[in-house]
Amino acid sequence: METRMNIVTLSVASREAVEARALAAFEGKAQGAHYSFGSTDLLWQTLTRKRWELLQAMTGQGVMSIREAARRVGRDVKAVHGDVQALLAAGVIDRAERGIVFPYDAVHVDFMLTKAA
């Protein structure tokens, strides 16, 4: 039996690109899970190094308490709580009945770096 990975794509995309993806989804074309940011600045403001480490610890792990997440990243519960609140507000992680969850087995980051104008 084949096991499929549940992958989310984090991307930097224009509003037009996000709308085009939404329209394609309404037409029945599979889009996969996406979180899009309007700029690389916004992506890095949301996904700081500490928050990225938190996502890495939560990827593929199911529901966990904030205390467990803090233990896994070796950080203070209060500091992790602040990062969890920011990730919840951004819609990157979800609340669950018994804690928090990042419901993906893998993360793909997609954006292009081009020369400065």
C-alpha positions as CSV (number, residue, x, y, z in Angstrom):
1,M,0.0,0.0,0.0
2,E,1.4,3.4,-1.0
3,T,1.6,6.1,1.7
4,R,1.2,9.6,0.5
5,M,3.0,12.5,2.2
6,N,0.9,15.4,3.2
7,I,3.1,18.3,2.0
8,V,2.5,22.1,2.4
9,T,4.1,24.7,0.2
10,L,5.1,28.0,1.7
11,S,5.5,30.6,-1.0
12,V,5.9,34.2,-1.8
13,A,3.1,35.1,-4.3
14,S,1.3,38.1,-5.6
15,R,-2.4,38.6,-4.9
16,E,-3.0,37.7,-8.6
17,A,-1.2,34.4,-8.3
18,V,-3.1,33.5,-5.2
19,E,-6.4,34.4,-6.9
20,A,-5.5,32.3,-9.9
21,R,-4.7,29.3,-7.7
22,A,-8.1,29.8,-5.9
23,L,-10.0,30.0,-9.2
24,A,-8.2,26.9,-10.5
25,A,-9.3,25.1,-7.2
26,F,-12.9,26.2,-7.8
27,E,-12.6,24.6,-11.2
28,G,-11.7,21.3,-9.5
29,K,-8.0,21.4,-10.2
30,A,-6.0,20.2,-7.2
31,Q,-3.8,22.8,-5.7
32,G,-2.3,21.1,-2.7
33,A,-1.9,22.9,0.6
34,H,-0.4,26.4,0.4
35,Y,0.4,29.3,2.6
36,S,1.3,32.4,0.6
37,F,3.1,35.5,1.8
38,G,3.0,38.8,-0.1
39,S,6.7,39.4,0.2
40,T,9.9,37.7,1.4
41,D,10.0,40.3,4.2
42,L,6.6,39.1,5.4
43,L,7.6,35.5,5.1
44,W,10.7,36.1,7.2
45,Q,8.8,38.2,9.7
46,T,6.4,35.4,10.2
47,L,8.8,32.5,10.0
48,T,11.7,33.6,12.2
49,R,14.5,31.2,12.9
50,K,12.9,30.1,16.2
51,R,9.5,29.6,14.6
52,W,11.1,27.6,11.7
53,E,12.7,25.4,14.3
54,L,9.3,25.0,16.0
55,L,7.7,24.0,12.7
56,Q,10.5,21.5,12.1
57,A,9.9,19.9,15.5
58,M,6.1,19.7,14.8
59,T,6.3,18.5,11.2
60,G,4.7,15.0,11.0
61,Q,4.3,14.7,14.8
62,G,0.6,15.2,15.2
63,V,-1.1,17.1,18.0
64,M,1.1,18.2,20.9
65,S,1.0,20.6,23.9
66,I,2.9,23.8,23.9
67,R,4.9,22.4,26.7
68,E,5.9,19.4,24.6
69,A,6.8,21.6,21.7
70,A,9.0,23.7,24.0
71,R,10.7,20.6,25.2
72,R,11.4,19.4,21.7
73,V,13.1,22.7,20.7
74,G,14.8,23.1,24.1
75,R,13.2,26.5,24.8
76,D,11.2,28.2,27.5
77,V,7.5,27.5,27.4
78,K,6.6,31.2,27.6
79,A,8.8,32.0,24.6
80,V,7.4,29.1,22.6
81,H,3.9,30.2,23.6
82,G,4.5,33.6,22.0
83,D,5.8,32.0,18.8
84,V,2.8,29.6,18.8
85,Q,0.4,32.6,19.0
86,A,2.1,34.3,16.1
87,L,1.9,31.1,14.0
88,L,-1.7,30.6,14.9
89,A,-2.5,34.2,14.0
90,A,-0.8,33.7,10.6
91,G,-2.8,30.5,10.0
92,V,0.3,28.3,9.7
93,I,-0.5,26.0,12.6
94,D,-3.8,25.0,14.0
95,R,-5.4,24.6,17.4
96,A,-6.5,21.0,18.3
97,E,-8.6,19.7,21.1
98,R,-5.5,18.7,23.1
99,G,-3.0,21.3,21.9
100,I,-1.6,22.5,18.7
101,V,-0.8,20.8,15.4
102,F,1.1,21.5,12.2
103,P,-0.7,18.8,10.1
104,Y,1.9,18.2,7.5
105,D,4.6,15.6,6.9
106,A,6.9,17.9,4.9
107,V,7.3,21.5,3.9
108,H,8.3,22.9,0.5
109,V,9.4,26.5,0.4
110,D,9.0,28.2,-3.0
111,F,10.1,31.7,-3.9
112,M,12.6,33.2,-6.4
113,L,15.4,35.5,-5.6
114,T,16.1,38.0,-8.4
115,K,18.6,40.8,-8.9
116,A,17.9,44.0,-7.1
117,A,16.1,46.7,-9.1
